[in-house]
Amino acid sequence: MTSIPASQFPQIMERIVRGVESEPMPDAMGEMVDIFHEGVFENFVRMEDSEHVPWPDFSDNYPRPNHELMIDPADEYSLLSAAAGRSGGSTEIEDRAFEAGVGNEDHPGAALHNFGGIIGGFCAGAIMPAREYLYANDESLDGMADVLADKVTAIVADAVNRPVT
């Protein structure tokens, strides 16, 4: 265990705060994106929304209730594959943030599946109930918190172990 002389404590605390506020974390963000995508995959497998409510059935006038193109995990072009970061989704990783999603340009039903609505095109008028999938579930949030805790622990260790000048 490292002991810190009281006279050095303010400088070390300043290092810690500065490090946490400004340290680039693209590797941590990359790990967090992977955890998020795995969680989205699990959301599809569980077929439940962010409140743990099972997805509703499709409406009676929806022509393809088991729409394989949307949720087949073996299909690399399915909405599931895109949402889980495998293909066709969008992911941006920055130093201290990430964005992950599925654009309607790649998967026209992405937003409709997540939020619900009236379908157009070949099955105009059919109602697609909201079947929320694009959210960070509890396990994902815990995993992402662990990644951040590890990063902050490393920042603290560096601040404490570096000589004070």
DSSP file (Angstrom, degrees, kcal/mol; ACC not computed):
  #  RESIDUE AA STRUCTURE BP1 BP2  ACC     N-H-->O    O-->H-N    N-H-->O    O-->H-N    TCO  KAPPA ALPHA  PHI   PSI    X-CA   Y-CA   Z-CA
    1    1 A M              0   0    0      0, 0.0     2,-0.4     0, 0.0     0, 0.0   0.000 360.0 360.0 360.0 136.5    0.0    0.0    0.0
    2    2 A T        -     0   0    0      2,-0.0     2,-0.4     0, 0.0   159,-0.0  -0.730 360.0-150.3 -89.5 130.6    1.3    3.4   -0.9
    3    3 A S        -     0   0    0     -2,-0.4     0, 0.0     0, 0.0     0, 0.0  -0.832   7.7-151.4 -99.8 143.2    1.3    6.1    1.7
    4    4 A I        -     0   0    0     -2,-0.4     5,-0.1     2,-0.0     2,-0.1  -0.948  16.7-124.5-115.3 122.2    0.9    9.7    0.6
    5    5 A P    >>  -     0   0    0      0, 0.0     3,-1.8     0, 0.0     4,-0.9  -0.415  24.3-122.9 -61.4 139.8    2.4   12.5    2.6
    6    6 A A  G >4 S+     0   0    0      1,-0.3     3,-0.6     2,-0.2    -2,-0.0   0.822 110.3  61.5 -55.1 -34.2   -0.3   15.0    3.5
    7    7 A S  G 34 S+     0   0    0      1,-0.2    -1,-0.3     2,-0.1     4,-0.3   0.757 107.2  44.8 -66.6 -23.2    1.7   17.8    1.9
    8    8 A Q  G <> S+     0   0    0     -3,-1.8     4,-2.3     1,-0.1     3,-0.3   0.580  88.3  90.3 -94.4 -12.3    1.4   16.0   -1.5
    9    9 A F  H <X S+     0   0    0     -4,-0.9     4,-2.8    -3,-0.6     5,-0.2   0.886  83.5  51.7 -56.9 -45.9   -2.2   15.1   -1.3
   10   10 A P  H  > S+     0   0    0      0, 0.0     4,-2.0     0, 0.0    -1,-0.2   0.905 111.9  47.3 -60.7 -39.1   -3.6   18.2   -3.0
   11   11 A Q  H  > S+     0   0    0     -4,-0.3     4,-2.0    -3,-0.3    -2,-0.2   0.905 113.2  48.0 -67.2 -40.5   -1.3   17.8   -6.0
   12   12 A I  H  X S+     0   0    0     -4,-2.3     4,-2.3     2,-0.2    -1,-0.2   0.918 110.9  50.5 -67.4 -42.3   -2.2   14.2   -6.3
   13   13 A M  H  X S+     0   0    0     -4,-2.8     4,-2.6    -5,-0.2    -1,-0.2   0.888 108.6  53.1 -61.9 -38.2   -5.9   14.9   -6.1
   14   14 A E  H  X S+     0   0    0     -4,-2.0     4,-2.8    -5,-0.2    -1,-0.2   0.910 108.4  50.2 -63.0 -42.0   -5.5   17.5   -8.8
   15   15 A R  H  X S+     0   0    0     -4,-2.0     4,-3.0     2,-0.2    -2,-0.2   0.914 110.7  49.6 -60.0 -43.8   -3.8   15.0  -11.1
   16   16 A I  H  X S+     0   0    0     -4,-2.3     4,-2.8     2,-0.2     5,-0.2   0.951 113.2  45.0 -62.9 -49.0   -6.6   12.5  -10.5
   17   17 A V  H  X S+     0   0    0     -4,-2.6     4,-2.4     1,-0.2    -2,-0.2   0.932 115.1  48.0 -61.2 -46.2   -9.3   15.0  -11.3
   18   18 A R  H  X S+     0   0    0     -4,-2.8     4,-2.0     1,-0.2     5,-0.3   0.918 113.1  49.0 -60.5 -43.4   -7.4   16.3  -14.3
   19   19 A G  H  X S+     0   0    0     -4,-3.0     4,-2.5    -5,-0.2    -2,-0.2   0.922 112.5  46.0 -63.3 -45.0   -6.9   12.7  -15.5
   20   20 A V  H  < S+     0   0    0     -4,-2.8    -1,-0.2     1,-0.2    -2,-0.2   0.883 116.3  46.8 -66.0 -37.4  -10.5   11.7  -15.1
   21   21 A E  H  < S+     0   0    0     -4,-2.4    -1,-0.2    -5,-0.2    -2,-0.2   0.795 130.4  15.8 -74.3 -28.1  -11.7   14.9  -16.8
   22   22 A S  H  < S+     0   0    0     -4,-2.0    -2,-0.2    -5,-0.2    -3,-0.2   0.546  81.9 123.7-128.9  -7.7   -9.4   14.8  -19.8
   23   23 A E     <  -     0   0    0     -4,-2.5     2,-0.1    -5,-0.3   132,-0.0  -0.388  63.3-121.8 -61.9 123.7   -7.7   11.4  -20.3
   24   24 A P        -     0   0    0      0, 0.0    72,-0.2     0, 0.0     3,-0.1  -0.455  30.7-177.1 -63.5 138.7   -8.5   10.1  -23.8
   25   25 A M     >  +     0   0    0     70,-3.0     4,-2.7    -2,-0.1     5,-0.2  -0.195  29.2 138.3-132.9  43.3  -10.2    6.8  -23.5
   26   26 A P  H  > S+     0   0    0      0, 0.0     4,-2.4     0, 0.0     5,-0.1   0.873  77.8  52.1 -62.9 -33.6  -10.7    5.4  -27.1
   27   27 A D  H  > S+     0   0    0      2,-0.2     4,-2.2     1,-0.2     5,-0.2   0.928 111.4  46.7 -65.4 -42.9   -9.7    1.9  -26.0
   28   28 A A  H  > S+     0   0    0      2,-0.2     4,-2.5     1,-0.2    -1,-0.2   0.907 111.6  51.5 -63.7 -40.9  -12.2    1.9  -23.2
   29   29 A M  H  X S+     0   0    0     -4,-2.7     4,-2.4    66,-0.2    -2,-0.2   0.899 108.2  52.5 -62.9 -39.2  -14.9    3.3  -25.5
   30   30 A G  H  X S+     0   0    0     -4,-2.4     4,-1.9     2,-0.2    -1,-0.2   0.907 109.9  47.9 -61.7 -42.3  -14.1    0.5  -28.0
   31   31 A E  H  X S+     0   0    0     -4,-2.2     4,-2.1     1,-0.2    -2,-0.2   0.902 111.3  51.4 -63.0 -40.6  -14.6   -2.1  -25.2
   32   32 A M  H  X S+     0   0    0     -4,-2.5     4,-2.8     1,-0.2    -2,-0.2   0.877 106.3  53.5 -67.1 -36.9  -17.8   -0.4  -24.2
   33   33 A V  H  X S+     0   0    0     -4,-2.4     4,-3.0     2,-0.2     5,-0.2   0.930 108.5  50.4 -61.2 -44.6  -19.2   -0.5  -27.8
   34   34 A D  H  X S+     0   0    0     -4,-1.9     4,-2.2     1,-0.2    -2,-0.2   0.916 111.9  47.2 -60.1 -42.6  -18.5   -4.2  -27.9
   35   35 A I  H  X S+     0   0    0     -4,-2.1     4,-2.1     2,-0.2    -2,-0.2   0.919 112.3  50.3 -64.0 -43.9  -20.4   -4.7  -24.6
   36   36 A F  H  X S+     0   0    0     -4,-2.8     4,-2.3     1,-0.2    -2,-0.2   0.937 110.6  49.1 -59.1 -47.9  -23.3   -2.5  -25.8
   37   37 A H  H  X S+     0   0    0     -4,-3.0     4,-2.3     1,-0.2    -1,-0.2   0.900 109.5  51.4 -61.7 -41.2  -23.5   -4.5  -29.0
   38   38 A E  H  X S+     0   0    0     -4,-2.2     4,-2.2     1,-0.2    -1,-0.2   0.892 109.7  51.5 -62.3 -37.8  -23.5   -7.8  -27.2
   39   39 A G  H  X S+     0   0    0     -4,-2.1     4,-2.2     2,-0.2    -2,-0.2   0.894 107.1  52.0 -64.8 -40.1  -26.3   -6.4  -25.0
   40   40 A V  H  X S+     0   0    0     -4,-2.3     4,-1.8     2,-0.2    -2,-0.2   0.908 108.1  52.1 -63.1 -41.0  -28.4   -5.4  -28.0
   41   41 A F  H  X S+     0   0    0     -4,-2.3     4,-2.2     1,-0.2    -1,-0.2   0.937 109.8  49.2 -57.9 -46.0  -28.0   -9.0  -29.4
   42   42 A E  H  X S+     0   0    0     -4,-2.2     4,-3.0     1,-0.2     5,-0.3   0.859 104.4  59.3 -62.5 -35.1  -29.3  -10.3  -26.0
   43   43 A N  H  X>S+     0   0    0     -4,-2.2     4,-1.5     1,-0.2     5,-1.1   0.905 108.0  45.9 -59.8 -40.2  -32.2   -7.8  -26.2
   44   44 A F  H  <5S+     0   0    0     -4,-1.8    -2,-0.2    -3,-0.2    -1,-0.2   0.926 112.5  49.7 -66.6 -44.8  -33.2   -9.5  -29.5
   45   45 A V  H  <5S+     0   0    0     -4,-2.2    -2,-0.2     1,-0.2    -1,-0.2   0.913 116.1  42.0 -61.5 -42.7  -32.7  -13.0  -28.0
   46   46 A R  H  <5S-     0   0    0     -4,-3.0    -1,-0.2    -5,-0.1    -2,-0.2   0.745  96.2-146.6 -74.8 -24.1  -34.8  -12.2  -24.9
   47   47 A M  T  <5 +     0   0    0     -4,-1.5     8,-2.9    -5,-0.3     2,-0.3   0.944  54.1 122.3  52.0  54.1  -37.4  -10.3  -27.0
   48   48 A E  B   < -A   54   0A   0     -5,-1.1    -1,-0.2     6,-0.3    -2,-0.1  -0.980  57.4-120.8-141.6 155.8  -38.1   -7.8  -24.3
   49   49 A D    >   -     0   0    0      4,-2.6     3,-2.2    -2,-0.3    84,-0.1  -0.128  45.8 -82.7 -87.1-173.7  -37.9   -4.0  -24.0
   50   50 A S  T 3  S+     0   0    0      1,-0.3    88,-0.1     2,-0.1    -1,-0.1   0.640 130.3  54.8 -68.7 -13.1  -35.9   -1.9  -21.6
   51   51 A E  T 3  S-     0   0    0      2,-0.2    -1,-0.3     3,-0.0    -2,-0.0   0.262 120.3-109.0 -98.7  10.5  -38.5   -2.3  -18.9
   52   52 A H  S <  S+     0   0    0     -3,-2.2    -2,-0.1     1,-0.3     3,-0.0   0.720  71.9 144.8  68.7  24.2  -38.3   -6.1  -19.2
   53   53 A V        -     0   0    0      1,-0.1    -4,-2.6     3,-0.0    -1,-0.3  -0.813  55.6-111.4 -92.1 128.9  -41.7   -6.3  -20.9
   54   54 A P  B     -A   48   0A   0      0, 0.0    -6,-0.3     0, 0.0    -7,-0.1  -0.252  40.1 -95.7 -58.5 145.7  -41.9   -9.0  -23.6
   55   55 A W        -     0   0    0     -8,-2.9    76,-0.1    -9,-0.2     2,-0.1  -0.308  43.3-113.8 -58.4 142.6  -42.3   -7.8  -27.1
   56   56 A P        -     0   0    0      0, 0.0    -1,-0.1     0, 0.0     3,-0.1  -0.375  34.1 -98.8 -73.4 159.4  -45.9   -7.6  -28.3
   57   57 A D        -     0   0    0      1,-0.1     3,-0.1    -2,-0.1     2,-0.1  -0.329  45.5 -94.8 -68.4 159.4  -47.1   -9.9  -31.1
   58   58 A F        -     0   0    0      7,-0.1    70,-0.1     1,-0.1    -1,-0.1  -0.372  51.4 -91.4 -68.0 157.5  -47.3   -8.4  -34.6
   59   59 A S    >   -     0   0    0     68,-1.1     3,-1.8     1,-0.1    -1,-0.1  -0.292  34.8-110.6 -67.9 159.2  -50.7   -7.1  -35.6
   60   60 A D  T 3  S+     0   0    0      1,-0.3    -1,-0.1    -3,-0.1    -2,-0.1   0.796 117.5  54.1 -61.9 -28.9  -53.0   -9.5  -37.4
   61   61 A N  T 3  S+     0   0    0     64,-0.1    -1,-0.3    66,-0.1    65,-0.1   0.336  78.6 109.0 -92.2  10.0  -52.7   -7.6  -40.6
   62   62 A Y    <   -     0   0    0     -3,-1.8    -4,-0.1     1,-0.1    61,-0.0  -0.775  62.5-150.3 -84.1 122.3  -48.9   -7.8  -40.7
   63   63 A P  S    S+     0   0    0      0, 0.0    -1,-0.1     0, 0.0    -3,-0.0   0.714  82.5  38.8 -72.9 -21.1  -48.1  -10.3  -43.5
   64   64 A R    >   +     0   0    0      1,-0.1     3,-0.9     3,-0.0    -3,-0.0  -0.678  59.3 173.0-131.1  81.9  -44.9  -11.8  -42.1
   65   65 A P  T 3  S+     0   0    0      0, 0.0     2,-0.2     0, 0.0    -7,-0.1   0.732  83.6  47.5 -64.3 -21.5  -45.0  -12.3  -38.4
   66   66 A N  T 3  S-     0   0    0      4,-0.0     2,-1.1    -8,-0.0     3,-0.1  -0.395  80.6-173.0-112.2  55.0  -41.7  -14.1  -38.3
   67   67 A H    X>  -     0   0    0     -3,-0.9     3,-1.7     1,-0.2     4,-1.3  -0.259   3.1-173.1 -56.8  88.6  -39.8  -11.6  -40.5
   68   68 A E  H 3> S+     0   0    0     -2,-1.1     4,-1.9     1,-0.3    -1,-0.2   0.808  77.4  64.3 -58.1 -34.3  -36.6  -13.6  -40.9
   69   69 A L  H 34 S+     0   0    0      1,-0.2    10,-0.7     2,-0.2    -1,-0.3   0.756 106.8  44.9 -63.8 -22.2  -34.8  -10.7  -42.7
   70   70 A M  H <4 S+     0   0    0     -3,-1.7    10,-2.1     8,-0.2    -1,-0.2   0.890 127.5  17.2 -87.4 -42.7  -35.1   -8.6  -39.5
   71   71 A I  H  < S+     0   0    0     -4,-1.3    -2,-0.2     8,-0.2    -3,-0.1   0.344  77.6 125.3-122.8   8.0  -34.1  -11.0  -36.7
   72   72 A D    ><  -     0   0    0     -4,-1.9     3,-1.2    -5,-0.2     6,-0.3  -0.590  43.5-158.7 -72.6 113.0  -32.2  -14.0  -38.1
   73   73 A P  T 3  S+     0   0    0      0, 0.0    -1,-0.2     0, 0.0     5,-0.0   0.729  90.6  57.0 -66.3 -20.0  -28.9  -14.1  -36.2
   74   74 A A  T 3  S+     0   0    0      1,-0.0     2,-0.8    -3,-0.0    -2,-0.1   0.684  88.1  86.4 -82.1 -17.6  -27.3  -16.2  -39.0
   75   75 A D    X   -     0   0    0     -3,-1.2     3,-1.9    -7,-0.2     6,-0.4  -0.747  66.2-157.6 -88.0 112.0  -28.1  -13.6  -41.6
   76   76 A E  T 3  S+     0   0    0     -2,-0.8    -1,-0.2     1,-0.3    -2,-0.0   0.649  92.7  51.2 -65.5 -13.0  -25.3  -11.1  -41.7
   77   77 A Y  T 3  S+     0   0    0      4,-0.1    -1,-0.3    -5,-0.1    -2,-0.0   0.330  85.2 115.3-103.9   6.3  -27.6   -8.5  -43.3
   78   78 A S  S <> S-     0   0    0     -3,-1.9     4,-2.1    -6,-0.3    -8,-0.2  -0.294  79.6-113.6 -73.0 160.8  -30.4   -8.8  -40.7
   79   79 A L  H  > S+     0   0    0    -10,-0.7     4,-3.1     1,-0.2     5,-0.3   0.888 118.7  57.5 -58.9 -39.4  -31.4   -6.0  -38.5
   80   80 A L  H  > S+     0   0    0    -10,-2.1     4,-2.1     1,-0.2     6,-0.2   0.927 106.1  48.0 -58.1 -46.7  -30.2   -8.1  -35.6
   81   81 A S  H  4>S+     0   0    0     -6,-0.4     5,-3.0    -9,-0.3     6,-1.0   0.897 114.5  46.5 -62.7 -40.3  -26.7   -8.4  -37.1
   82   82 A A  H ><5S+     0   0    0     -4,-2.1     3,-1.7     4,-0.2    -2,-0.2   0.937 112.9  48.1 -67.3 -46.5  -26.6   -4.6  -37.8
   83   83 A A  H 3<5S+     0   0    0     -4,-3.1    -1,-0.2     1,-0.3    -2,-0.2   0.826 109.4  54.2 -64.8 -31.3  -27.8   -3.7  -34.3
   84   84 A A  T 3<5S-     0   0    0     -4,-2.1    -1,-0.3    -5,-0.3    -2,-0.2   0.284 120.5-108.9 -87.7  11.3  -25.3   -6.0  -32.7
   85   85 A G  T < 5S+     0   0    0     -3,-1.7    -3,-0.2     2,-0.2    -2,-0.1   0.646  88.2 115.3  77.9  15.2  -22.5   -4.3  -34.6
   86   86 A R  S   <S-     0   0    0     -5,-3.0     2,-0.3     1,-0.3    -4,-0.2   0.837  83.9 -18.4 -89.2 -34.6  -21.8   -7.2  -37.0
   87   87 A S  S    S+     0   0    0     -6,-1.0    -1,-0.3    -9,-0.1    -2,-0.2  -0.929 119.4  16.3-167.8 145.9  -22.7   -5.6  -40.2
   88   88 A G  S    S+     0   0    0     -2,-0.3    15,-0.4     1,-0.2    -6,-0.1   0.372  89.4 110.6  75.5  -5.7  -24.7   -2.7  -41.6
   89   89 A G        -     0   0    0     -7,-0.2     2,-0.5    -8,-0.2    13,-0.2  -0.343  66.2-117.0 -90.1 178.5  -24.9   -0.7  -38.4
   90   90 A S  E     +B  101   0B   0     11,-2.9    11,-2.4    -2,-0.1     2,-0.4  -0.976  31.0 173.9-122.4 133.4  -23.1    2.5  -37.6
   91   91 A T  E     -B  100   0B   0     -2,-0.5     2,-0.4     9,-0.2     9,-0.2  -0.997   7.3-174.9-137.4 130.8  -20.6    2.9  -34.8
   92   92 A E  E     -B   99   0B   0      7,-2.7     7,-2.5    -2,-0.4     2,-0.5  -0.995   6.0-166.6-126.0 128.0  -18.5    6.0  -34.0
   93   93 A I  E     +B   98   0B   0     -2,-0.4     5,-0.2     5,-0.2     2,-0.2  -0.961  10.7 174.7-116.7 126.8  -15.8    5.9  -31.3
   94   94 A E        -     0   0    0      3,-3.2     3,-0.2    -2,-0.5   -65,-0.2  -0.563  49.5 -86.3-115.9-176.7  -14.2    9.1  -30.0
   95   95 A D  S    S+     0   0    0      1,-0.2   -70,-3.0    -2,-0.2   -66,-0.2   0.853 123.2   8.4 -60.6 -36.1  -11.7    9.7  -27.2
   96   96 A R  S    S+     0   0    0    -72,-0.2     2,-0.3   -68,-0.1    -1,-0.2   0.143 127.4  40.5-135.7  20.1  -14.4    9.9  -24.6
   97   97 A A        -     0   0    0     -3,-0.2    -3,-3.2     2,-0.0     2,-0.3  -0.986  53.3-159.2-159.7 161.7  -17.7    8.9  -26.2
   98   98 A F  E     -B   93   0B   0     -2,-0.3     2,-0.4    -5,-0.2    -5,-0.2  -0.989   3.7-158.4-144.9 154.9  -19.2    6.4  -28.6
   99   99 A E  E     +B   92   0B   0     -7,-2.5    -7,-2.7    -2,-0.3     2,-0.4  -0.996  12.9 178.2-129.6 137.5  -22.4    6.2  -30.7
  100  100 A A  E     +B   91   0B   0     -2,-0.4     2,-0.3    -9,-0.2    -9,-0.2  -1.000  19.3 122.4-139.3 139.3  -23.9    3.0  -32.0
  101  101 A G  E     -B   90   0B   0    -11,-2.4   -11,-2.9    -2,-0.4     2,-0.4  -0.961  51.9-101.3-171.3-172.8  -27.1    2.6  -34.0
  102  102 A V        -     0   0    0     -2,-0.3     2,-0.2   -13,-0.2   -13,-0.1  -0.985  32.7-142.1-133.3 120.1  -28.8    1.3  -37.1
  103  103 A G    >>  -     0   0    0     -2,-0.4     4,-2.3   -15,-0.4     3,-0.8  -0.555  15.3-130.7 -84.4 147.0  -29.7    3.8  -39.9
  104  104 A N  T 34 S+     0   0    0      1,-0.2    -1,-0.1    -2,-0.2     6,-0.1   0.739 106.3  67.4 -65.4 -21.8  -32.9    3.5  -41.8
  105  105 A E  T 34 S+     0   0    0      1,-0.2    -1,-0.2     2,-0.1    -3,-0.0   0.855 110.9  33.5 -67.2 -32.0  -30.8    3.8  -45.0
  106  106 A D  T <4 S+     0   0    0     -3,-0.8    -2,-0.2     1,-0.3    -1,-0.2   0.836 138.4  19.5 -86.8 -37.8  -29.2    0.4  -44.3
  107  107 A H    ><  -     0   0    0     -4,-2.3     3,-2.6     1,-0.1     4,-0.3  -0.831  68.1-164.5-136.6  93.9  -32.3   -1.2  -42.7
  108  108 A P  T 3  S+     0   0    0      0, 0.0     4,-0.4     0, 0.0     3,-0.2   0.725  90.1  50.6 -55.4 -24.2  -35.5    0.6  -43.6
  109  109 A G  T 3> S+     0   0    0      1,-0.2     4,-2.9     2,-0.1     5,-0.2   0.401  80.9  99.9 -94.0   4.6  -37.4   -1.1  -40.7
  110  110 A A  H <> S+     0   0    0     -3,-2.6     4,-2.0     1,-0.2     5,-0.2   0.945  89.1  35.2 -59.0 -55.0  -34.9   -0.3  -38.0
  111  111 A A  H  > S+     0   0    0     -4,-0.3     4,-3.2     1,-0.2     5,-0.5   0.898 117.4  54.4 -67.2 -39.5  -36.7    2.7  -36.4
  112  112 A L  H  > S+     0   0    0     -4,-0.4     4,-2.5     1,-0.2    19,-0.2   0.908 109.1  48.3 -60.6 -42.5  -40.1    1.1  -37.1
  113  113 A H  H  < S+     0   0    0     -4,-2.9    18,-3.1     1,-0.2    -1,-0.2   0.920 117.3  41.8 -63.7 -43.5  -39.1   -2.1  -35.2
  114  114 A N  H  < S+     0   0    0     -4,-2.0    -2,-0.2    -5,-0.2    -1,-0.2   0.893 132.1  20.4 -72.7 -41.2  -37.7   -0.1  -32.3
  115  115 A F  H  < S-     0   0    0     -4,-3.2    15,-0.4    15,-0.2    -3,-0.2   0.635 100.0-132.9-106.9 -17.3  -40.4    2.5  -31.9
  116  116 A G     <  +     0   0    0     -4,-2.5     2,-0.3    -5,-0.5    -1,-0.1  -0.004  37.8 143.7  82.8 165.5  -43.4    1.0  -33.7
  117  117 A G  E     -C  128   0C   0     11,-2.6    11,-3.3    -4,-0.1     2,-0.5  -0.948  51.7 -45.7 155.4-173.0  -45.7    2.6  -36.3
  118  118 A I  E     -C  127   0C   0     -2,-0.3     2,-0.2     9,-0.2     9,-0.2  -0.785  55.1-131.7 -93.4 131.0  -47.7    2.1  -39.4
  119  119 A I        -     0   0    0      7,-3.3     6,-2.5    -2,-0.5     7,-0.3  -0.565  21.3-166.8 -84.9 142.1  -46.0    0.2  -42.2
  120  120 A G    >   +     0   0    0      4,-0.3     3,-1.1    -2,-0.2     6,-0.1  -0.297  49.4  42.2-106.4-163.6  -45.9    1.5  -45.8
  121  121 A G  G >  S+     0   0    0      1,-0.2     3,-1.5     2,-0.1    -2,-0.0  -0.344 118.6   2.3  68.5-138.0  -44.9   -0.2  -49.0
  122  122 A F  G 3  S+     0   0    0      1,-0.3    -1,-0.2    -2,-0.1    -3,-0.0   0.702 143.1  35.2 -62.7 -22.7  -45.9   -3.8  -49.8
  123  123 A C  G X  S+     0   0    0     -3,-1.1     3,-2.1     3,-0.1    -1,-0.3  -0.231  85.8 179.2-124.5  45.4  -47.9   -4.2  -46.5
  124  124 A A  T <   +     0   0    0     -3,-1.5    -4,-0.3     1,-0.3     3,-0.1  -0.156  65.7  21.9 -51.8 133.3  -49.3   -0.6  -46.3
  125  125 A G  T 3  S+     0   0    0     -6,-2.5    -1,-0.3     1,-0.4    -5,-0.1   0.160  86.2 129.4  95.3 -17.9  -51.5   -0.1  -43.2
  126  126 A A    <   -     0   0    0     -3,-2.1    -7,-3.3    -7,-0.3     2,-0.5  -0.415  56.8-127.4 -67.5 147.4  -50.2   -2.9  -41.2
  127  127 A I  E     -C  118   0C   0     -9,-0.2   -68,-1.1    -3,-0.1    -9,-0.2  -0.856  15.0-159.9-103.2 126.8  -49.2   -1.9  -37.7
  128  128 A M  E     -C  117   0C   0    -11,-3.3   -11,-2.6    -2,-0.5   -70,-0.1  -0.915  18.8-140.7-101.4 114.0  -45.8   -2.8  -36.3
  129  129 A P        -     0   0    0      0, 0.0   -13,-0.4     0, 0.0     2,-0.2  -0.389  34.5 -87.8 -70.3 153.9  -45.9   -2.6  -32.5
  130  130 A A        -     0   0    0    -15,-0.4     2,-0.3     1,-0.1   -16,-0.2  -0.443  44.2-179.7 -61.5 127.4  -42.8   -1.1  -30.8
  131  131 A R        -     0   0    0    -18,-3.1   -16,-0.1   -19,-0.2    -1,-0.1  -0.671  19.3-154.1-129.3  74.2  -40.3   -3.9  -30.3
  132  132 A E        +     0   0    0     -2,-0.3   -84,-0.1   -18,-0.2   -18,-0.1  -0.227  36.2 145.1 -58.7 130.0  -37.5   -2.0  -28.5
  133  133 A Y        +     0   0    0    -86,-0.1     2,-1.7     1,-0.1   -90,-0.2   0.524  46.3  85.7-134.0 -26.9  -34.1   -3.5  -29.0
  134  134 A L        +     0   0    0    -91,-0.1     2,-0.3     2,-0.1    -1,-0.1  -0.553  68.5  99.2 -92.4  77.8  -31.6   -0.6  -29.2
  135  135 A Y  S    S-     0   0    0     -2,-1.7     2,-0.8   -99,-0.1   -92,-0.1  -0.975  77.9-101.9-151.1 160.2  -30.9    0.1  -25.6
  136  136 A A        -     0   0    0     -2,-0.3  -100,-0.1     4,-0.1    -2,-0.1  -0.793  42.4-150.9 -87.2 112.4  -28.2   -0.7  -23.0
  137  137 A N     >  -     0   0    0     -2,-0.8     4,-2.7  -101,-0.2     5,-0.2  -0.211  31.7 -92.2 -77.4 174.7  -29.6   -3.5  -20.8
  138  138 A D  H  > S+     0   0    0      1,-0.2     4,-2.3     2,-0.2     5,-0.2   0.882 126.3  49.4 -57.1 -42.6  -28.7   -3.9  -17.1
  139  139 A E  H  > S+     0   0    0      2,-0.2     4,-2.4     1,-0.2    -1,-0.2   0.895 111.4  50.0 -65.6 -39.1  -25.8   -6.3  -17.9
  140  140 A S  H  > S+     0   0    0      2,-0.2     4,-2.9     1,-0.2     5,-0.2   0.928 109.8  50.4 -63.9 -44.9  -24.4   -4.0  -20.5
  141  141 A L  H  X S+     0   0    0     -4,-2.7     4,-2.3     1,-0.2    -2,-0.2   0.909 111.4  48.8 -60.7 -41.6  -24.5   -1.0  -18.1
  142  142 A D  H  X S+     0   0    0     -4,-2.3     4,-2.0    -5,-0.2    -1,-0.2   0.926 112.7  47.9 -63.1 -44.2  -22.7   -3.1  -15.5
  143  143 A G  H  X S+     0   0    0     -4,-2.4     4,-1.8     1,-0.2    -2,-0.2   0.904 112.5  47.8 -63.7 -42.4  -20.1   -4.2  -18.0
  144  144 A M  H  X S+     0   0    0     -4,-2.9     4,-2.2     1,-0.2    -1,-0.2   0.879 109.9  53.3 -67.3 -36.7  -19.5   -0.6  -19.3
  145  145 A A  H  X S+     0   0    0     -4,-2.3     4,-2.6    -5,-0.2    -1,-0.2   0.887 106.9  53.0 -63.4 -38.2  -19.3    0.7  -15.7
  146  146 A D  H  X S+     0   0    0     -4,-2.0     4,-2.4     2,-0.2    -2,-0.2   0.899 107.3  51.4 -63.1 -40.7  -16.6   -2.0  -15.0
  147  147 A V  H  X S+     0   0    0     -4,-1.8     4,-2.0     1,-0.2    -2,-0.2   0.936 112.7  45.2 -61.8 -46.3  -14.6   -0.7  -18.0
  148  148 A L  H  X S+     0   0    0     -4,-2.2     4,-2.7     1,-0.2     5,-0.2   0.893 110.7  53.7 -65.3 -39.3  -14.8    2.8  -16.8
  149  149 A A  H  X S+     0   0    0     -4,-2.6     4,-2.5     1,-0.2    -1,-0.2   0.907 108.4  50.2 -61.8 -41.1  -13.9    1.8  -13.2
  150  150 A D  H  X S+     0   0    0     -4,-2.4     4,-2.0     2,-0.2    -1,-0.2   0.907 111.5  48.6 -62.5 -41.2  -10.8    0.0  -14.5
  151  151 A K  H  X S+     0   0    0     -4,-2.0     4,-1.9     2,-0.2    -2,-0.2   0.922 112.7  46.8 -65.7 -44.3   -9.8    3.1  -16.5
  152  152 A V  H  X S+     0   0    0     -4,-2.7     4,-2.7     1,-0.2    -2,-0.2   0.889 109.8  54.6 -65.5 -39.0  -10.3    5.4  -13.5
  153  153 A T  H  X S+     0   0    0     -4,-2.5     4,-2.6    -5,-0.2    -1,-0.2   0.904 108.1  49.4 -60.0 -41.2   -8.4    3.0  -11.2
  154  154 A A  H  X S+     0   0    0     -4,-2.0     4,-2.3     2,-0.2    -1,-0.2   0.890 110.4  50.4 -65.3 -39.0   -5.4    3.2  -13.7
  155  155 A I  H  X S+     0   0    0     -4,-1.9     4,-2.3     2,-0.2    -2,-0.2   0.920 112.1  47.2 -64.2 -43.9   -5.6    7.0  -13.6
  156  156 A V  H  X S+     0   0    0     -4,-2.7     4,-2.4     2,-0.2     5,-0.2   0.927 111.6  50.5 -63.4 -45.4   -5.6    7.0   -9.8
  157  157 A A  H  X S+     0   0    0     -4,-2.6     4,-2.3     1,-0.2    -2,-0.2   0.907 111.3  48.6 -60.4 -42.4   -2.7    4.6   -9.7
  158  158 A D  H  X S+     0   0    0     -4,-2.3     4,-1.5     1,-0.2    -1,-0.2   0.920 111.8  49.1 -63.7 -43.9   -0.7    6.7  -12.1
  159  159 A A  H  < S+     0   0    0     -4,-2.3    -2,-0.2     1,-0.2    -1,-0.2   0.876 115.3  43.9 -63.4 -38.5   -1.4    9.9  -10.1
  160  160 A V  H  < S+     0   0    0     -4,-2.4    -1,-0.2     1,-0.2    -2,-0.2   0.865 116.3  45.3 -75.6 -37.2   -0.4    8.3   -6.9
  161  161 A N  H  < S+     0   0    0     -4,-2.3    -2,-0.2    -5,-0.2    -1,-0.2   0.646  91.4  92.0 -85.6 -15.3    2.8    6.5   -8.1
  162  162 A R  S  < S-     0   0    0     -4,-1.5    -4,-0.0    -5,-0.2     0, 0.0  -0.639  88.2-106.0 -80.0 134.8    4.2    9.4  -10.1
  163  163 A P        -     0   0    0      0, 0.0     2,-0.4     0, 0.0    -1,-0.1  -0.301  29.3-124.8 -61.8 142.4    6.6   11.5   -8.1
  164  164 A V              0   0    0      1,-0.1  -156,-0.0    -4,-0.1  -152,-0.0  -0.742 360.0 360.0 -87.1 131.7    5.3   14.9   -7.0
  165  165 A T              0   0    0     -2,-0.4    -1,-0.1     0, 0.0     0, 0.0   0.417 360.0 360.0-106.9 360.0    7.5   17.8   -8.1
